[in-house]
Amino acid sequence: MRKEIITFFTLMCMVGNVIIAQQKNVLIICVDDLRPELNSFGANYVHSPNIDSLASVGRGFSRHYVNSPSCGPSRYAFLTGQYGLEYRGEYNQSLFKRAEATQDKSASIAASMPEWFRNNGYTTVSVGKVSHHPGGRGGENWDDENIPEMPNAWDKHLMPVAEWENPKGAMHGLSFGKVRTSTDRDVLETVDANDKSYPDGHIAEEGVRQLEELAKGDKPFFLAIGLIKPHLPFGVPKRYLDRYENADIPPALHPEKPEGITTWHGSGEFMSYNRWDKDPREDKDFALKLKKYYAACVSYADKHVGDIMKKLKETGADKNTIIVLWGDHGWHLGEHAIWGKHSLFEESLKSPLIIYDPSMGNKGQMTDAIVESVDVFPTLCEMTTLQIPDFAQGTSLKAIVENADAEGHDAVAFKSHATTIRTDQYRFVQHKSGDVELYDHRTPEGEQLNISKGNPEVVKQLKDKMLAKMGNKAFVFSNR
C-alpha cells in the first residue's frame, strides 16, 4: 500500500511537471518613447521590417493607449495591471514608492505581473529598461542591489552597461560610453559604427543570451527585454540614418499651440538638450532633421527586435511563446507645438501594441478597438491559462486577439494635475482646477478645438464614465 501511495504521488508530480512544461512562455519587448511611427501602423516612410513582420502574424492594436504619458507611471500600469492613481504625484518614482510600501508588513500590496507569473511556476527575467530604471534598481547610479524597483518580481534583472559604467549613464548615453552631463548633452548624434556603439546593442545581445538559456530550461519563462531607443538623445549608427536621407516625411498635423487651458507644455525635457540654438517649433529644416533621426532610432530598435525574433525561432521556443511588443507611450514630433511626451493629447498617449499567440487565428489583421496598457496583465494570464487576479483593473484582450472585430473599451490616463478618458468619438480631460477639455475626433479640428462649453451633457456623461472606470481617485489630484 505504501509503495502504491508513493507511486501515485510520483505520477502526480510528473503530470504536474508536464503541465508546467506545456504552459506557454511569454516574451515581452518594451520600446521606450515609441509612438506608432511604424510602417505596419501607417507610417509608410519608416523602415521597420521586423516589427512589421510580427504585426503580420500577430494582432496589432491601432488604438492602444497608455495610462500615463511618462515612463515611470506608464510602466507601473503595464507591469502591475493597476492604474496607480495613489502614486500620481510621484512622477517616475511610482514603482519605487510601491516597493517602499511592500516593506510595511501590515500593508497589502498586490503582486506585479512578473511576480504573479513567478509565483505560478515561471522563471522571470528582465533585461534592459523594463521598469523605469534600466536594470530595475535604485541608488545614485541606479545599480544598488538593495533598492529593487520591483521586489519579488524577477529571478534575474539585468542591465549590461558596457563602457557606460552604470545604468544611469547608459540610459541617456551617446556613443562609445559618452554619458549625458549638464554641459555635454547633444540632442542628436550619429557615428559610423556597429550596433554596440550605443547601449541597445548590448541590451539586445544580453536579451538573446538569456532567451537561449531560458529556452533550454524545464520551466516556462517570462522574459522582458527593454530597448531604450528612440528615447532622447537621438543617437544612432549612421547606416540607419542613411535610409532617411531622401525620405518624404509628412509635416506634423495641427502644429499650433492649442488655445485655452490644456496639458500643453514647453517641451522642457527636449529643450534642455543642446540644440545649437535651434527651435524645431520655428525652424522647419531642423524639425525635419529631428524627425529623420527619430525614424532612424526606430529602425535601430527594429533591428534588435529582429535579432530577438530570430533567436526565438532558432531555439524552437517560438512554437510555444506568446509575444508582446509594447511602446511605453507616444511622443510628439511637433504636434500641438510639443516635442516630447508628458501631455494628455493623443500623440503622448497612443503607442503601438502587438500581441502574437502561435495558436491564434486571423493573423495579421489590425484591430481598431480601443484598449489600454492595464489590459496586458489579465490578457497574458488568460492566454497562458493562469488565474486572472481579482486586483487587476484591466480587461483581458484575448477575445480581440482571437477576433480583430471584437469590441474594445474606453481608455483612461492621468497626470498629477489632470485625468482623461478616450472614447470612440471623444477625448475628455478634467483638470485639478476644475477646467475641462472636450475634443471630437470625428471633426477635422480634433484635439485643437475644445468644445466643452457647448456640450455640457457630453461632459457630464464622460465624467461619470471616468468615475465608474477609475473610482473616486479619478478626481483626487496630487498637490505636487
N, C-alpha and C positions, 0 to 999 in steps of 0.2 A: 504493500500500500504506500509506504514511504517513497519507494522508487517511482511509483506512478505519479505521486504528487510532484516530485522533483522533475520528472519528465514533462508533466503538464505545464509547470511554470517555465521550464526551459523553452518549450514550444511557444508559450505566450510571449516570452521575451524576444524570440526570433521573429514572430509575427510583428511585434512592436517595432523592431529594427527595420523590417521590410517596409512597414508603413511610413516610417520616418524617411527612409531612403527614397521612397517613391514620391514624397511631397515635392512640390515644385520649388525650385530655387527662385530667388529674387535678385535681380541686378538693377540698381538704380544709378543713373548718371545725372548728376546735377551740373548745370552750366550757369555760371554767375552772370547776371546782367543781360541775359539773352531775351530780347524781345522776339516776336515771331518773324524775324528777319531771315527767313529760310526759303529756299526755292519751293519746297513742298507746302509751305504756308502762304504762297502767293508772291514772294519777293523774287521774281524770276531772274534778277541780275546777280543773285547771291549763289556762290559755288558751295553747295552743302550736300554732296552726293551721298555721304554715309548716313547722315540723319534722314535725308530723303528716302534712302533705301529702307531704313527702319520704318518710316511712315508708310511706305508702300506695302508693307506686310503687317503693320500694326494698325492701331486706331489713333489717328491724330485728332486732337481736340482744338478746333479753331477758336473756340471761345472759352478757354480756360483762364480763370482769374485767380491771382494770388490773394492772400488775406491781409497783406500789408505791403507797402511799396518800398520796403527796406530789407536788407539781407537778414538781419537777426530775427525780427518778428515774423517774417515770411517763412524762414526755415523752422522757426518754432511751430507754426501752424502745420507745416508739411510733416515734420518729424514727430509731432505729438497727436495730430488729429483733433486739436483743440485750438480755438481762436486765440487764446492767451490774452484776453482783454484785461485780466488782472495785472498784466505787465505792460500795459500800453504806454506807460511813461518811461519805460526803461530802454527804449530805442533798440540798439543792437545787443543789449545785455540780457534780454529776456530769458534765454536758456540758462545763463549763469545764475540769474535770480531764482529760476526754478530749481537749479542744482543746490543752491543755498537752502531752499525750503525743504529739500529732501533730507537735510541733516537734522531737521526737527522731528524727533521720533513721534511726536503727537500729531504731526501733520499727515494727511492722506494725499500723497501725490501720485497721480495716475502714471502708469508706465508709458514710456515713449514707444514709438513704433519699433525701432530696433530692439529695445528691451523686451517688448511683447513677443517678438519673434525669437529672441534668445531664450526667453522663459518657456517657449514652446518647442525647444529642441533644435533650433537653428544655430549655426556658427555665424556670428555677426562681425563684419569687418568694415571699417571706413578708411578711405584713402583720399587725402586732399581736403578740399573745402566742402564738407558736407553740412556740419553745423556752421555757426558764424566764423569761428576761428579755424583756419586750416589745421587739421590735426586734432581739433577738439579740446584744447587745453587753454588755461588762463595764465596769469603771470605777466611780468613786464614784456617778455618776448614771446608770449603765447606758447610756452613749452614746459610749463610747470606740471609735472605728473600728479601733483597733489591737488590740482584745481581742474577737475574734468568738467567739460561743458555739459556732458550728458552722462551722469553717473549710471552705472549698471547697464549701459547700452551696448557696448562693444567688447568683443573678445580681443580685438586689436583696433586701435585708432591711430593711423599712420600719416605722417606728413614728411616726405623726403624734401629736405631743404637745400641739398647740394651746396653750391657756393654762396647761397643767400644766408646761410648760417643759422637762421631760425625762422619759424613760421611767419612771424610778423614781418620780417624782411622780405620773405617770398611773396606775401600777399600783394604788395604793391611794387614788386621788383621789376626792374628793367633787365636788360641782357647781361649775361655773364656775372651775376652776383651783385649788380648795382642795386642799391636799396634807396627807396624814396626818403628824402630828408626835407627839412623845412626850406632848404635852399636849392636842392637838386631834385626837381620834380617836373621833368618834361612831360607834357600830356600825351605825346606820341613819339615813337621811335621805331626804326627798322634796322635790322642787321642781316648781312648776307651770311647766314649760318644755319645750322641744323635745328631741329625741333627742341633740343635740350638747351638751347641758348636762353630759353625762358622756363619758368618753373613748371608749366603744364607738361612739358616733355618728360620731366622726371615723375610727375604725378601719374601720368598715363602709364609709364614704364612700370612703376610700382603696382599700379592697379592691375595691369596684365599679369604681373608676377603673382599677386595674391589670387587672382582668378584661376590661374593654372593650378595653384596649390589647393584651393578650395574644391575644384572640380575632382580632385583625387580623393577627397575625404569621404567618410561614410555617413556624413550628416548633411542635410540640406543647408544651403548657405544663403545669407542675406548680405550682399556686398554692395556698398555705396561708394561711388567714385565721384569726387567733386572737382571739376575744372574751374580755373579762375577766370580765364578769358571768356568773353570780351570785357571784363571789368577794367576800369581805368588803372593805370595808364595804358593807352593803346600801343603796346609794344608787341612786335610780331616779326618773325623771319621774313625776309624780303620776298621770297617766292610766292607767298600768299598775297602780298600787296600787289605784286606784278599782275595778278589776274584781274585787277580792277583799274588798270591804267586807263583803259578806254571804255570803262563801264558806263552805261546810261542809267544813272541813279536818279529816281524821281525826287522832286523837291518835297519838303515837308508839307503835309496837309494842315491847314489852319496854323500858320507860323506866328500869328499875332498873339500878344499877351491878352488873355480874356479880361473883360471888364468886371467890376464888382468884386465882392469878397469870394475868393476861391482858395484852393490849396496850391495856387501858383507860388513859386519861389524863384529866387535869383540864381539858381544853378550853382550854389555855393561850393559844393564838392568839386565840380568841374572847374569853376573859375579859380580855385585855389592852386591849380597847376600852372606851370609855366606855359603860356600861350603865345609868347613873343609879341605881347601887346595886341593880339588879335582877338576879336569877339565874333564868334560864328553867328550871333544874332544880327550882326550888321555886315559881316564880310561873307558874301556868298561863296567865294572861292575857298575860303578857309573852312566853311561849313561842308562843302563838297569833299575837301581833303579829309576831314574828320570822318565823314561817312564811309569813305573808302577804307580808312584804317579800321573802323568798326567792322565793316564787312570782312576785311582781311583777318581780323581776330576771330570772327565767327568761323571762317574757313579753317583757321588754325585749330580751333576747338573741334570742328567737324572731323579733321584728320585723326585726332585722338579717339574720337568716338568710333571711327573706322577700325583703328588698331584694337580697341576693346572688343568690338563685334567679331573681328577676325579671330582673335584668341578664343572667344567663347565658342565659336564654331569648331575650331581646331581641337578643343577639349572634348567635344561631343555633348557638352552640357547645354548647348542651345536647344536641344530637343525637349528639355525639361526645365527651362528657365523663363520666368516672366521678366520682361524688360520694361523699365520706366525711364523715359528721358524727360527731364523737368527743368524749366528755367525758373529761377527763384523770384523773378519779377521782370517787368519790362524796362524800357529805357527810352527817354525822349531824345530824338535826333532833330530837335528844333521845333517840334510840335508845341503849340501854345508858348513859344519863345522860351522853352526849357531845354537844357542839355543835362540829362541825368535822370534820376528816378525821384522818389520821395513825394510825389503828388498823388492825389486820388483821381487823376484823369485816366482815361482808357490806356494811354501809352505806358504808364507806370505799372498798371495792374494786370494787363494781359501778357501772358507768356506762353511759350509752347509747352504742350504736354502730349507725349506719345506713350501709349501702353500697348505692349505686344505680349500675347499669350500663344505659345506654339500650337495650342489646340483650338484657337479661335476661328470663326468663320468670317465671311465678308471682309477679308483682309484688304487693307489699303484704302478703305473708304473713310474720308474725313467726316467728322460729325460737327454740326454747328450747335449742339446742345451746350447750354451754359453750365459750367461746373467750376469747382474751386479746389484749392490745394488741400484743404482738410479732408477731402474725399478720398485721397490716395490711400490712407491708412486702412479704412474699412474695406476699400476695394481689394487691396492686397490680401487682407485676411480672408475675404470670401473666395478669392481666386486660388488661394492655397489651402482652402478648407479649414482654416483656423477660425475659432470663435471671434466674432466682432465684439470688442469690448463695449460695455454699456456707456463708458465715458466718451467714446468717440463722437465728435459733434458733426462729422461729415456724413455723407451718404455714399454707399457703395456704387461704383460706376460699372459694375460687372454687366449689368443689362445693356449699357451703351457699348461696352467692349464687344458684346455679342451681337448687337444690332445698332448700327450707326444712327438709325432713325428714332431710337428710344429718346424719351424726353429727359431734359436736364432739370435744373432748378436755379433759383436766384442765387447770386453770389454777393457776399459782403466783404468789406475790408475796412481798415481803420488806420489812423494816425493818432498821435497823442491828443490832438485837438479837434478831430473830425472823424465821422463814420460815414460809410457809403454803402449803397445797395445797387446792384446792376440787375435789371430785369431784361426781358427780351426787347422792350422798347425804350426803357428809361434808365438813366443814372440819376440817383438822388443822393445828395450829400447833406448831412446835418453837422453844423459847427458847434463847438462849445459855446460860442457867443449867442447861439440861437439862430444865426443866419442859415439859410438853406440854399441849395442849388438843385435845379431840376433841368435835365437835358433830355431831349427827344432824339434818339438815334435814327429815327425814320425821316429826319429832316436833313437837308444839306448842311445846316449850321452845326449839327451835332453838339459837341461839348464846348461850343463857342457862345451859345446863346442860352442864358439862364431864363427859363420860362416859369419859374416857381410862382411868381406873383399872380399870374393869370390862371393858375391851375391848383387852387387850394385843395380840391378833393383828391387829386393825384398825390399831392404832398402828404396829406393825412394817410392815404392808403399805403404809401411806401414807408412812412414812419411806422405804421402798425406792422407791416411786413418785417421791417428791420428788427423791431422789438421781439416779434414772435420768433425770429431766427436766432437772435443773439442774446435774448433775455434783457433784464433791466440794465445790465452793464453796457448796453449799446450806447447809452447817453450819459454814462458816468465817465467824465473826462479827466485826464491827468492834469495836475497843476504844474507840470514841468513844461 
